[in-house]
Amino acid sequence: YKSIKFPFKWKLYSSNLQNISTVDPTIIKIKKNFWLFANHMKENISEFNKNLYLYKLDNLKFRNLYPHFKNPIISNLNGGRSAGSIFKIGKKLIRPSQINKENFYGYGLKLSIIEKISLNDYKEKKIKIILPNKKNISGIHHISKIDDRNYLVDVCLKYSKNK
C-alpha cells in the first residue's frame, strides 16, 4: 500500500505473496539488488517462528519477486524468524533474528553477518546471542539500530502477583 494521507488513507500499490500468511517483512538494498526477507506459514502458526524466505525484487515497484532457490533459506527456531530490520555495523550487514523455544515466542536474539546472498546461495554467520539476564525479564523479541551507539530492544517482563 502507498500512503495517500498518512496514517489514515492508503491506496493499493502492488500485490505479491497473495494467499500466503506472511509476517516480519524486511527489505534491504545490497549493491544494486533489493532483497525481501519474510517469514511464512503454510499449516502451523509455529512455522512463522522458524521459516525464513528470501526473494529478489526487480526494483521497489514490487512487480516481480524471484524466490530463492533454497526457500526457506532457514528453517529453525534458533534464528529463523526476523527480529527487526537488517542494519550495518561498519561495512557488515547484520540480520537480527529471534531465538524461540517450543511454546515460547521471543526468548532471545541472535545477530548474524550476511556473508553471501544470491538467488542460489545464502550464508550468514552468528556473531552475538542476546538472552534475558535480569530476574524480571523472560524474553527479548526485537532490536532496532538507532545510531552508531544506541539500540532499542523490546523485552517481555515477568508478571508477579505479589507486586
Secondary structure as the mmCIF struct_conf table of DSSP 4:
data_model
#
loop_
_struct_conf.conf_type_id
_struct_conf.id
_struct_conf.beg_label_comp_id
_struct_conf.beg_label_asym_id
_struct_conf.beg_label_seq_id
_struct_conf.end_label_comp_id
_struct_conf.end_label_asym_id
_struct_conf.end_label_seq_id
STRN STRN1 LYS A 2 LYS A 5
TURN_TY1_P TURN_TY1_P1 PHE A 6 PHE A 8
STRN STRN2 LYS A 9 LYS A 11
BEND BEND1 LEU A 17 LEU A 17
TURN_TY1_P TURN_TY1_P2 GLN A 18 ASN A 19
STRN STRN3 SER A 21 ILE A 30
TURN_TY1_P TURN_TY1_P3 LYS A 31 LYS A 32
STRN STRN4 ASN A 33 MET A 41
BEND BEND2 LYS A 42 GLU A 43
HELX_RH_3T_P HELX_RH_3T_P1 ILE A 45 ASN A 49
TURN_TY1_P TURN_TY1_P4 LYS A 50 LYS A 50
STRN STRN5 ASN A 51 LEU A 57
BEND BEND3 ASP A 58 ASN A 59
TURN_TY1_P TURN_TY1_P5 LEU A 60 LYS A 61
STRN STRN6 LEU A 65 PRO A 67
TURN_TY1_P TURN_TY1_P6 PHE A 69 LYS A 70
BEND BEND4 ASN A 71 ILE A 73
STRN STRN7 ILE A 74 SER A 75
TURN_TY1_P TURN_TY1_P7 LEU A 77 LEU A 77
STRN STRN8 ASN A 78 SER A 82
BEND BEND5 GLY A 84 GLY A 84
STRN STRN9 PHE A 87 ILE A 89
TURN_TY1_P TURN_TY1_P8 GLY A 90 LYS A 91
STRN STRN10 LYS A 92 LYS A 101
TURN_TY1_P TURN_TY1_P9 GLU A 102 ASN A 103
STRN STRN11 PHE A 104 ILE A 117
BEND BEND6 SER A 118 ASN A 120
STRN STRN12 TYR A 122 ILE A 130
BEND BEND7 LYS A 134 LYS A 134
TURN_TY1_P TURN_TY1_P10 LYS A 135 ASN A 136
STRN STRN13 ILE A 137 LYS A 145
BEND BEND8 ASP A 147 ARG A 149
STRN STRN14 TYR A 151 LEU A 157
HELX_LH_PP_P HELX_LH_PP_P1 LYS A 158 TYR A 159
TURN_TY1_P TURN_TY1_P11 LYS A 161 ASN A 162
#
